[in-house]
Structures are given as C-alpha cells and as structure tokens.
Amino acid sequence: MARTNFDSLLQAGCHFGHLKRKWNPAMAPFIYTERNGIHIIDLYKTVAKIDEAADALKQIAKSGKKILFVGTKKQTKEVIAEKAASINMPYVIERWPGGMLTNFPTIRKAVKKMANIDKLMNDGTYGNLSKRELLQVTRQRAKLEKNLGSIADLTRLPSALFVIDVMKENIAVKEANRLGIPVFGIVDTNSDPKNIDFVIPANDDAKDSVEVILNACCTAIAEGLEERKAEKADEKAADAQAEADAEEKAPKRAAAARKAPKDEETAEEAPAAE
C-alpha cells in the first residue's frame, strides 16, 4: 500500500518545478511536461520514490539509528522542526555549521559547552558575575541553543541525512557523501540528483509540498521505532520466561541429584543382601 497518493501530492503543489531555463538536465527522467515556461514533475514517480525512501527510513529507525533532518529555508523551518521533534530525531533549521559531520568532535564540544553553562547557572556559580558578564554568557548560551540545541542528543554521527533542497544544502550533502552517509533528498527540477541516494522529485519551496512528504516519511520512521520497541519487549519477555523456567527446573534437578547417590548405594547393597 502506497504511503501517499497522486491526489494529495497534487493538492499540495508537489508537481510545480522551476522555470524551464533554470532546469538541471539530470532531472529529465522525473519531468512530465512543461507548462507556461515551468516544468511539471511526474507525481506518479514521486509517489514511488516516497515509498522507496520511506521503507529505507523505516529500517534505519528500526535498527535504532538516528536520521538528521536538514532544511534552512525560512518557509519550511517550522514544518521540519515539528515533524522531526515528533519522532525524536535531530534536525538543523538554522545555518548549517560547516564541518558538522566531517569535524563532528568539535561540534560535540560546543554542545557540551552549552550543557556546562546550564550546569554552572543552576548551581549558582555564575551568581557572583556582574550584569555585563552574565549578559555575555546568556547571549552565548542563546546562540548555541539556536544553532545546536536541536542536535544536543546527537552523540554520534547520524546514519542518514534527510535534506530539503539539496541545492541550498549542498555543503551538508558533500559532507555526508564524503563520510558515506546515505542522503535522502527532496529534489526540485533545478537541482542535481547525482549525489543523492534516495531522490524524491518534488517542489522543495512550498510548505505544503514539504509537509505532505515529511508526513509520509516520518510516519514510516515512527512505525520503525514502534517495531523496535515491540521487538525489545518481546526479547525481554522471552528472557524473563527463560529465567523463570530455569528457576522452576532448579529444585527438580537438585532433588534428582540428591536421589542419584541413594540409588547407587541401594544397587551396591543388593548383592550383599543375598
């Protein structure tokens, strides 16, 4: 069963590409036609690509790995933050910090610095600072929170990137390619799909278009997380049952072990009785 359909994508405006003169020839397989100088994306192919990407994302989530959502366009920031937060996945909606993947330890230091500031504020260490110094620390904390707050729980490199507008976020895509991290991307007609592992051809500028695609993908990720939780619960129950069975069998084994020597003694005494 498809995770989305032609009508919902059409209603969201996913079919609108860029001006014909701005197109990237590599997107030709995903273009249906041209109307009034604007390329129209083949939504049947978009539906198939969404399903393919959703299934892959589900497996990644099921294995307990993180998927980093990236999209810094003003009109899509809120949607990305909302959808990513709903499935407890990290996201970047402000400026992409250069080297975030290729120089990940440095980014982690900045996140730890934010946590240290919080700790020192809570334990009263900063209580003796002047107003000016306290203001500087507060501003530094706010800046770190704005840029890195959404990846505070990302303790290791993500297992996949989900990028909205691969042309605008080309630095993130290049870093992921360099590290061999698979990239899922909403790719418009002006972008190059060459370095994207899972291409979703669609309008990457409209909020509704991005939202309908994220809905399908995030639902798949949520399913993967639920299946992982169910499998862990089943494993825990199986371990508990095995432990209970072992405890139940232990007294019987002990009784059998005590009985065995008596049987041997009886067997030895039997010839003497004759």
ABEGO torsion letter per residue (X at the ends): XBABBAAAAAAAGAABBBBAAABBAAAAAABABBBGGBBBBBAAAAAAAAAAAAAAAAAAAAAGBBBBBBBABAAAAAAAAAAAAAAGBBBBABBBBBGAAAAAAAAAAAAAAAAAAAAAAAAGAAAABBAAAAAAAAAAAAAAAAAAAAAAABABBBABBBBBGAAAAAAAAAAAAAAGBBBBBBBBAABBAAABABBBBBBAABAAAAAAAAAAAAAAAAAAAAAAAAAAAAAAAAAAAAAAAAAAAAAAAAAAAAAAAAAAAAAAAAAAAX
